[in-house]
């Protein structure tokens, strides 16, 4: 058993990670800043969690004594569509991580599990039948307005085909949130190189499951579809619904954190980025349809609307997680989503 400092421990993912680590016999020191955007105004931390902001290096230093590994889940999340949100992302995610790493260095703790995200990959990975792997240009408003949603080859203009994204794909953040998650990884990599430390950066894909936030920037599309069903409507699906994603259950995400801690404890060295995904791609329309069918609701409405910054297809390769951490997701998204149709949510 190891002693773990867990940040963001009162959050949707952090709370489940805390349960899994404690069940595995690890000692967990749980902290959370209890940001109103994540927990609602005036929320108090759970009884087994301390109110600590990771930007407070002094508070962290006192908690890090004897800690073997830090599991860093705390972050401001969401797409960050308003440039005015930039200071919040940079402050909590970038500066918060930098302050945490400095406190870890000062206390002699040299192992970190970092919650990263699939958003670091930007638009994903695509192949052209004629030109092989390509970096597609952003989709044009004219194409999107005309219902042409697929990316095109920058050389010949033909539609391109999505591929699984491996961890060595280039990092191309396209949102404020993505920029901050990429920066967290870069700080952690530099810290590992400079201090002889060991890091596993877990790139979460679309996480869903019981106790997911209901109507906040932290919600995610599965919870949004749930809310639309509960208010008597049907899910409104953007574009043509054929956008591919990887939905991974929060129980699998918690298991990946446990596997990362075990791998570090067993001597995994250096900086290691790992996709945390189900390995079972699913379309957004399939997600909405599974929820509708489970609740006996009419089928979802495909609107053709779009958000210009959205990735078209973003699906991960799960091979490295199995190889490095011995982690394989166990919950099939269609099974998990049918259960999620009635799972309790956070208000």
N, C-alpha and C positions, 0 to 999 in steps of 0.2 A: 504494500500500500504506500501511496505517496501523499504528500501534502500539497494541495492545489489551491491557488488563489484564483477564483472565478469572477470575472467582471461581467456586468450585465446580467447578473444572476437572477433578477426578478423578471426578466423579459420572457417572451414566448419560447425562444430556443434555450436561453440560459437556465430557465427554471427546470426544463427537462434534462439538460446536461447535469445540473446539480443532483437531481434524483438518481440518474444513472451512475454517476461517479460515487455517490454515497452508497448506493446498493452494491457497488463493486468493492467497497471497503476502503475507499480513499477518504482522506480527511479534506473537507471542502471549506475554505474561508470564502463566503459569498458576499459580494459587494455590488451595489447598483446606485447610480446617481438619482434614480426615480424621476427622470425627465417627464414633465407634463405631457409632451407630445407622444410619448410612448405609453405612459401609465395613467394619464388623466390628471387634472389639477388636484393637488392635495393628497395624492396617493402616498401611503406609507409603505416602507419595505416590509416583506414578510418577516416573521419572528426570527428566522435563521439567516437573515441577510442584513448587512450593515449599509447605511447610506454613505457612500463614498463616491466622489467624482474622480475619475482616473487622471484628471488634469492636476489634482492635488498631490504633488510628488511627496510632500511631507507625510500626509496621511498614509500613502501607499508604503512608504519606507518602513513605517511601524508595523504594517501587516505582513511584510515580506520575510520577516525573520523565520528561518527554518522552512521556507516554502521551496518545494522541489521543482514545480512547474507552474507557470501562469497560463490559464485558459481565458483568452481575451475575446469575449463576446460583445462587449459594450460598443455601441456605435449609434449614430443618427442614421436612419435608413430612409428609403423612398427614392424616387427618381430625381428629386431636386430640380424641378422645371423652372423655378424662379431664380434668376441670378442673385437675388437678395438672400437666398438660402446659403450662399457660398461660405460666409463666415461660420455658420453653425456646423457645416460639414468639416471645414478646415480646423475649427476649434476643437470639436469633440473627437473626430476621427483621426486627424493628422496630429495635432498637438497632443491630444490625449494619449495616443500611442507613443509619441516621442517621450512624453513625461513618464509613462509606464516603463519604457525601455531603459530610461535613465535611472529610475528607481531600482529596477531589476539589476542593472549593472552595479549600482552602489551596494546592493545587498548581497551580491554574489549569486543570484539566481540566473541560470544560463539556459533555461528551457522554456520555450513559448509555443503554445498552440494558438494560432490567430484565426479568427473567423473572417475569411475573405468572401468573395462573391464571384459568380459567373459574369457579372457586369464588367469585370476587368477586360474581358475579351472583345467588348464592343459588338460589332455586327455579327461575329461568328466566323465560320469557315465555309468556303464555297469552292466548287470546281466548275470549270467550263468544259464542255465536251471537246472543244477544239484546242483550248489553251491551258488545260490543267488547272492547278490551284491558282485562284485569283483573289485580289483584294477589291471587292466590288465598290463602285462609287456609291455615295448615299442615294437612296431612291428619290426620284424627282417628284415634285408636287403634281406635275402633269400626269405622270404614270399613276400615282396614287389616286388622283381624282378620277382617272379612267378605270380604276379597279385592276390595274396591273401592279401587283404587289411584290412579285419576285424581284430579287436583285438581278442586275444585268452584268455581263462581262464587259470590263472597261476596254477590251480590244475589239470585240466583234458585235457587242450589243445583244448577244443571245442570252436567254435566261440561264442562270446558273443553278447548280444543285447543292443542297446543304450537305455537310459532312460532320462527323463527330469532331469536337474540338479537343485536342490533347493539351496537356499543361505547358508544352513548349511553344504553343501558338503565341504570336505577338500580342502584347497588352495594348489595347486601343480604346481606352475609356472615352465614352461619348456623353456622359452626364456628370453632374457635380458629385453625385454619390459614387459613381464609378471612378472618378478622379481621386476621391478620398480613399477608396478601398485600394486602389493601385498604389497610392502614396503609403498607406499602411504597410503593404507588402514590401515596398522599396526601403522604408525605414527598418523593417524587421530584417531584410536581407543585409543591409549595411551594418546593422547591429551585430548580426551573426558573424559577418566577415571580420569586423573590427574586434569583437570580444571573444571569439572562439565559442560562440553560442550556437544552439541548435533550435531550429524552428520548423514547425509544420503549419503551412498556410492552407486552410481548408476552404476551397472555393465552392461555397454552397450554390446549388441551383435552386429551383423554385420550391421553397420549403412550405409545407402545409401541415395541418394536423389539429388535434384538439387544443383548445385554449389559445388559438390564433386570435390576434386583435381583430375586432369587427370592422370598424369604420374609421381607420386612421391611416396615415401614410405608411404604416407598418403592415397593412392588411394583406396585400397580395391579391392576385386576380381570383383565386379560389374562394377567398373570404368575401370578396366583392360580389361574386356570383351568388354565394349563399345568401347574402343580404338582399339581393334583388329577388330571390325566390321567397324569402321570408316576408317581404313586404307585399307579396301577392303578384309580383311581376315575373318575368323570365329573364335569364341572363342575356345581356346585350353583348354580343361578340364582335370585336373590331375586325376590320379587313374582311377576308373571306373565311376566317376561322381555321385556315390550314397552317397557320404559323406553328412550328414545332418547338416544344420545350421539353425539359426533363423535370418532372415533379417528384420531389423526394420528401418522404414523411419525416416529421420531426423526431420520431423514435430512431430512425436510421441516422439522422444527423447527430443525435446524442451518442449513438453507438460509434460513429466516426470519430467524435471527440475522445471517447474512451480509448479507441484503438490508437489514436495519435499519441495520447499520453502514455499508453503502454509501449508504443514503439520508441518514444524518446527515452523512457525508463530502461528499455532494452538496449539503448546505445545508438539509435538512429542519429546521424550527424549532419551538420550543415543546414542549409535552407532547402526545404522541400515543399513545393506547391502541389496540391492534390485536389482533383475534382471530387466533390461529394454529390453524387447523383444516383438515380435509381438504375440507370443503364437501360431504361425502357422508354424511348421517346413517345410523346403523346401530343396531339394537336390541341390547341386552345378550344376548338369546337368539341373535341372528344371530352375534355374536362367539363365543359358546360353541360354536355349531353349526359354524362355520367351522373352529375348532380341532379339534373332534371328527372332522369329516370328513377333514381333512388327515391326522390320525393314525390313521384307520381305527378309531376308538373308537365305542362306542354313543352315542346322542344324550344331550345334557345333561339333568339333572334339574331341573325347575322346582319350587321348594320352597314358594312362597307366603310364605316368611319375609320379614321386612323389617327395615330399620333406620330408625327414625323420623326421623332427620335427613337421610336421603338425598333428593336432588333427584329428582323423577319423570322429567322430560325436560329436558335441557340441551344445546341444539344451536346452534352459532354461525353468524353470517352472515360469510362470507369476503370480502365485497366490498371493505371498506376496506383490507385487506392488499394486495389486487391494485392498488387505486388509489394508495395512499400509497407502498408498498414495491415494487410490481411482483412481489409474491410470490403464487404459486399452488402449492398442494400437488400433487405429481405421483403419489403412490402411493395407489391405491385401497385402502380399508381391507380389503376382502375378499381382495385379492391379498397385501397386507402381512401380514395375519393368517395366511394359509396358510403363508407363509414363516416367520412367527414361531413356528408350531407346532413347528419343529425348530431354531430359532435358539439359539445359546448364551446362557445366562443367567449373571448373577453369583450366586455362592452367598451 
